[in-house]
Amino acid sequence: MKALRRFLLSRKPQRYVATASACYLLPETRGRGKRRRAKSRSVAASLPELGGAAVRLLPYLLVATLAAGAPALGYVAYVELLTSPYFSLSEVVVEGNSRMSAAEVAAASGVQIGDNVLSIDEETVVERLRYLPWAESVEVERELPDRLVIRVRERVPAAVLVEEGSFLVDDAGYLFKELEPRDLSSDLLVISGVNAQRRIRENDERRAREIVSEALGIVQRYRERALDRYKRVVEVGFDERFGFTLVCAGGERFEMGFCDYTAKLARLEVVLADLAGRGSPLEVVRLDNEKHPEKVTVAGTRVHLESVPRILAAPAGRTAGMMP
């Protein structure tokens, strides 16, 4: 009983007031309840506003979700494209070739019929084709869904370089290909005395190209003056001490020396016109007097042309050659 009494005394008394209908808490207690009910009503009233904001944010949430999954979807699509038979290579088209066959170019490209067109690396194909002797420049283009187009610009041989072998050179002085019987042409100029192979071995390739370009330039000026109507030049010889010599089809020699070729060709034109008018034979014309360039000597020693037969008899030598 004592324990029960202590328990009852320890509890705080609740203050109720009796009414006809029910018991209710005193006013100060009711205030706290009102505040709780007001708070509940405010939360309930805010629910529609929160729902509207969620609706407004829904498109942005969808975009964010798709962006998060885009890498995975992109990878799946990428793999699908690279394995789809729709993009299997069915044709390799070669344009701009005349010296090289289309089959030769296609084989050198390294691509195979049936390869996926999208997986072909154009830069790799260009790099492979750059080593074809006749290829000066190459362009590669994919034409979806199943074609590869290779456009080549071939080198134009300007002369035959004769030394340890016979090689084709272009107008820039690049030695690009060993001469073959099918490459022979009657209008190809012969250049000798350059020693290009030795210069290449001695890391002096630039000088070899300069000599070839200078020789081609002299002959170009000769032809621009229409001097071919008198004598046709078929060879240009070079000597480190004496310079350039033009050799004609009939064995005539025009010794040009070094430099000032335009003025020397003008003097040569006067000589050729005079001799042609008088019907006099011509053998050697020397225009290499550097101290007295106005002096031109016409010699009477006959010179036999051996350059063209030497091209056909020259041994075929292997070399890396001058490449761009």
C-alpha positions as CSV (number, residue, x, y, z in Angstrom):
1,M,0.0,0.0,0.0
2,K,2.8,2.3,0.8
3,A,4.4,1.7,-2.6
4,L,1.1,2.4,-4.4
5,R,0.6,5.6,-2.4
6,R,4.1,6.8,-3.4
7,F,3.4,6.0,-7.1
8,L,0.1,7.9,-7.1
9,L,1.7,10.9,-5.4
10,S,4.5,10.9,-7.9
11,R,2.3,11.4,-10.9
12,K,1.4,14.9,-12.1
13,P,-2.3,15.6,-11.7
14,Q,-4.3,16.0,-15.0
15,R,-6.8,18.9,-14.9
16,Y,-10.1,18.0,-16.5
17,V,-13.4,19.8,-16.4
18,A,-16.6,17.9,-16.7
19,T,-19.3,19.1,-19.1
20,A,-22.6,17.8,-20.3
21,S,-21.1,16.1,-23.3
22,A,-17.5,15.3,-22.8
23,C,-14.3,16.1,-21.0
24,Y,-12.0,18.6,-22.5
25,L,-8.6,20.0,-21.6
26,L,-8.1,23.4,-20.1
27,P,-7.6,26.4,-22.4
28,E,-3.8,26.5,-22.1
29,T,-3.6,22.8,-23.1
30,R,-6.1,23.4,-26.0
31,G,-3.8,26.0,-27.4
32,R,-1.1,23.5,-27.9
33,G,-3.5,21.2,-29.7
34,K,-4.6,24.0,-32.0
35,R,-1.1,24.6,-33.0
36,R,-0.5,21.0,-33.8
37,R,-3.7,20.9,-35.9
38,A,-2.7,24.1,-37.7
39,K,0.7,22.6,-38.5
40,S,-1.0,19.4,-39.8
41,R,-3.3,21.5,-42.0
42,S,-0.3,23.5,-43.4
43,V,1.5,20.4,-44.4
44,A,-1.6,19.0,-46.1
45,A,-2.1,22.2,-48.0
46,S,1.4,22.2,-49.3
47,L,1.1,18.7,-50.8
48,P,-0.5,19.9,-54.1
49,E,2.2,22.5,-54.6
50,L,4.9,19.8,-54.2
51,G,3.1,17.6,-56.7
52,G,3.0,20.4,-59.2
53,A,6.7,21.0,-58.9
54,A,7.4,17.4,-59.4
55,V,5.4,17.4,-62.6
56,R,7.3,20.4,-63.8
57,L,10.6,18.8,-63.1
58,L,9.7,15.4,-64.7
59,P,11.1,16.3,-68.2
60,Y,14.4,17.3,-66.8
61,L,14.5,14.1,-64.7
62,L,13.9,12.1,-67.9
63,V,16.6,13.9,-69.8
64,A,19.1,13.4,-66.9
65,T,18.2,9.7,-66.8
66,L,18.7,9.3,-70.6
67,A,22.0,11.2,-70.4
68,A,23.2,8.9,-67.7
69,G,22.5,5.9,-69.9
70,A,23.7,7.4,-73.2
71,P,27.2,6.1,-73.0
72,A,26.0,2.6,-72.6
73,L,23.4,3.0,-75.4
74,G,26.1,4.6,-77.6
75,Y,28.5,1.8,-77.1
76,V,25.8,-0.8,-78.0
77,A,25.0,1.2,-81.2
78,Y,28.7,1.5,-82.1
79,V,29.3,-2.3,-81.8
80,E,26.1,-2.9,-83.8
81,L,27.3,-0.7,-86.6
82,L,30.8,-2.3,-86.8
83,T,29.3,-5.7,-87.0
84,S,26.3,-5.0,-89.3
85,P,26.5,-6.7,-92.7
86,Y,24.9,-3.5,-94.2
87,F,28.3,-1.8,-94.0
88,S,30.3,-4.6,-95.5
89,L,32.8,-3.4,-98.1
90,S,31.6,-4.6,-101.6
91,E,33.7,-2.4,-103.9
92,V,37.0,-0.6,-104.0
93,V,37.1,2.2,-106.7
94,V,40.4,3.6,-107.9
95,E,40.5,6.9,-109.8
96,G,43.3,8.9,-111.4
97,N,45.5,5.9,-112.2
98,S,47.1,5.3,-115.5
99,R,50.5,3.8,-114.7
100,M,49.2,1.6,-111.9
101,S,46.4,-0.9,-112.3
102,A,43.3,-0.6,-110.0
103,A,44.0,-4.1,-108.7
104,E,47.6,-3.1,-107.8
105,V,46.4,-0.1,-105.9
106,A,43.6,-2.0,-104.1
107,A,46.0,-4.7,-103.0
108,A,48.4,-2.2,-101.7
109,S,45.7,-0.5,-99.7
110,G,45.4,-3.5,-97.3
111,V,41.6,-3.5,-97.3
112,Q,39.6,-6.6,-98.1
113,I,36.1,-7.1,-99.6
114,G,33.8,-7.8,-96.7
115,D,35.6,-5.4,-94.2
116,N,33.3,-3.1,-92.3
117,V,33.5,0.3,-94.1
118,L,33.1,2.2,-90.8
119,S,36.1,0.4,-89.3
120,I,38.5,1.4,-92.2
121,D,41.0,4.0,-91.1
122,E,41.6,6.4,-94.1
123,E,44.9,7.7,-92.8
124,T,46.3,4.2,-92.5
125,V,45.3,3.4,-96.1
126,V,46.9,6.6,-97.3
127,E,50.1,5.8,-95.5
128,R,50.3,2.4,-97.1
129,L,49.7,3.7,-100.6
130,R,52.2,6.5,-100.2
131,Y,55.0,3.9,-100.8
132,L,53.8,3.0,-104.3
133,P,56.5,4.4,-106.6
134,W,54.1,6.1,-108.9
135,A,51.9,7.6,-106.2
136,E,52.6,11.3,-105.7
137,S,49.5,11.9,-103.6
138,V,46.6,9.8,-102.4
139,E,43.1,10.6,-101.1
140,V,40.8,8.0,-99.6
141,E,37.0,8.4,-99.0
142,R,34.3,6.1,-97.7
143,E,31.0,6.1,-99.5
144,L,28.4,4.6,-97.3
145,P,27.2,2.0,-97.1
146,D,29.6,-0.3,-98.9
147,R,32.2,1.6,-101.1
148,L,35.7,2.8,-100.7
149,V,37.1,5.4,-103.2
150,I,40.8,5.8,-103.7
151,R,42.0,8.8,-105.7
152,V,45.6,8.9,-106.8
153,R,47.7,11.5,-108.5
154,E,50.6,9.7,-110.3
155,R,54.1,11.1,-110.7
156,V,55.0,12.3,-114.2
157,P,58.5,11.1,-115.2
158,A,60.6,14.0,-116.5
159,A,63.9,12.2,-117.1
160,V,65.9,9.1,-116.8
161,L,68.9,9.3,-114.4
162,V,71.8,7.1,-115.6
163,E,74.5,6.1,-113.2
164,E,74.7,2.8,-111.2
165,G,71.5,1.9,-112.8
166,S,68.7,3.7,-114.6
167,F,66.0,5.5,-112.6
168,L,63.0,7.7,-113.3
169,V,63.0,11.2,-111.8
170,D,60.1,13.7,-111.7
171,D,60.3,17.4,-112.3
172,A,61.0,18.1,-108.6
173,G,64.2,16.0,-108.9
174,Y,62.9,13.0,-107.0
175,L,64.3,9.6,-108.0
176,F,61.3,7.5,-107.5
177,K,61.5,4.3,-109.5
178,E,63.9,1.9,-111.2
179,L,63.5,2.0,-115.0
180,E,61.8,-0.9,-116.6
181,P,61.4,-1.6,-120.3
182,R,57.7,-0.7,-120.2
183,D,58.7,2.8,-118.8
184,L,60.8,3.7,-121.8
185,S,59.7,6.7,-123.9
186,S,61.4,8.4,-126.8
187,D,60.7,11.9,-125.3
188,L,62.3,11.2,-121.9
189,L,65.3,13.3,-121.3
190,V,68.5,11.6,-120.1
191,I,70.5,13.1,-117.2
192,S,74.0,11.7,-116.4
193,G,76.9,12.6,-114.1
194,V,74.8,13.4,-111.0
195,N,76.1,10.5,-108.9
196,A,72.8,10.5,-107.0
197,Q,73.4,7.1,-105.4
198,R,76.7,8.2,-103.9
199,R,75.2,11.5,-102.7
200,I,72.4,9.6,-101.0
201,R,74.8,7.4,-99.2
202,E,76.7,10.5,-98.1
203,N,73.5,12.2,-96.9
204,D,73.7,14.8,-99.7
205,E,70.4,14.0,-101.4
206,R,69.4,17.6,-101.5
207,R,72.4,18.5,-103.8
208,A,71.4,15.6,-106.1
209,R,67.9,17.0,-106.4
210,E,69.3,20.5,-107.1
211,I,71.4,19.2,-110.0
212,V,68.5,17.3,-111.5
213,S,66.2,20.3,-111.2
214,E,68.8,22.6,-112.7
215,A,69.3,20.3,-115.7
216,L,65.6,20.1,-116.3
217,G,65.3,23.9,-116.1
218,I,68.0,24.4,-118.7
219,V,66.2,22.1,-121.2
220,Q,62.9,23.8,-120.4
221,R,64.4,27.2,-121.3
222,Y,65.9,25.6,-124.5
223,R,62.5,24.3,-125.6
224,E,60.7,27.6,-124.6
225,R,63.0,29.4,-127.1
226,A,61.9,26.8,-129.7
227,L,65.6,25.8,-130.3
228,D,64.4,22.2,-130.9
229,R,63.7,23.4,-134.4
230,Y,67.4,23.4,-135.0
231,K,68.7,20.5,-132.7
232,R,66.8,18.3,-130.4
233,V,68.4,17.9,-126.9
234,V,68.2,14.3,-125.6
235,E,70.7,14.4,-122.7
236,V,72.1,16.7,-120.1
237,G,75.5,15.8,-118.7
238,F,76.9,17.2,-115.5
239,D,80.4,17.7,-114.2
240,E,81.4,19.2,-110.9
241,R,84.3,21.2,-112.6
242,F,82.8,22.1,-116.0
243,G,79.1,22.3,-115.3
244,F,76.3,21.2,-117.7
245,T,76.5,20.0,-121.3
246,L,73.5,19.6,-123.6
247,V,73.8,16.6,-126.0
248,C,71.6,16.6,-129.1
249,A,70.2,13.6,-131.0
250,G,72.8,14.0,-133.8
251,G,75.7,14.1,-131.4
252,E,76.1,17.8,-131.2
253,R,77.2,19.2,-127.8
254,F,76.5,22.6,-126.2
255,E,78.7,23.2,-123.3
256,M,76.8,25.5,-120.9
257,G,79.0,25.7,-117.9
258,F,77.4,27.2,-114.8
259,C,74.8,29.9,-114.3
260,D,73.3,32.6,-116.6
261,Y,71.7,30.0,-118.8
262,T,69.1,32.4,-120.3
263,A,71.8,34.7,-121.8
264,K,73.8,31.7,-123.0
265,L,70.8,30.2,-124.8
266,A,70.2,33.5,-126.5
267,R,73.8,33.5,-127.9
268,L,73.3,29.8,-128.8
269,E,70.2,30.7,-130.8
270,V,72.2,33.2,-132.8
271,V,74.8,30.6,-133.6
272,L,72.2,27.9,-134.6
273,A,70.3,30.3,-136.8
274,D,73.5,31.4,-138.6
275,L,74.8,27.9,-139.1
276,A,71.4,26.7,-140.3
277,G,71.1,29.6,-142.8
278,R,74.5,28.7,-144.2
279,G,74.0,25.0,-144.1
280,S,77.2,24.6,-142.1
281,P,77.7,21.4,-140.0
282,L,77.7,21.8,-136.2
283,E,79.5,19.7,-133.8
284,V,80.5,21.5,-130.6
285,V,79.5,25.0,-129.2
286,R,81.2,26.2,-126.1
287,L,79.4,28.9,-124.1
288,D,81.2,28.2,-120.8
289,N,83.7,31.1,-120.9
290,E,82.9,32.6,-117.5
291,K,85.5,35.4,-117.9
292,H,84.3,36.4,-121.4
293,P,80.8,35.1,-121.6
294,E,80.2,37.1,-124.9
295,K,82.7,34.8,-126.6
296,V,81.2,31.6,-128.2
297,T,83.5,29.0,-129.6
298,V,82.3,26.5,-132.3
299,A,84.6,23.5,-132.4
300,G,84.9,21.0,-135.2
301,T,85.4,17.7,-133.4
302,R,82.7,15.1,-134.0
303,V,81.1,13.7,-130.9
304,H,79.3,10.3,-131.1
305,L,76.1,10.0,-129.0
306,E,76.1,6.9,-126.7
307,S,73.7,8.0,-124.1
308,V,70.4,6.4,-125.3
309,P,72.0,2.9,-126.0
310,R,73.6,3.1,-122.6
311,I,70.1,3.4,-120.9
312,L,69.1,0.1,-122.3
313,A,72.4,-1.6,-121.4
314,A,72.7,-0.1,-117.9
315,P,72.6,-2.7,-115.1
316,A,69.6,-2.5,-112.8
317,G,70.8,-1.4,-109.4
318,R,68.7,-1.6,-106.3
319,T,68.4,1.5,-104.1
320,A,66.2,3.2,-101.7
321,G,66.3,6.2,-104.0
322,M,65.3,9.8,-103.4
323,M,61.9,10.0,-101.9
324,P,59.8,13.0,-100.8
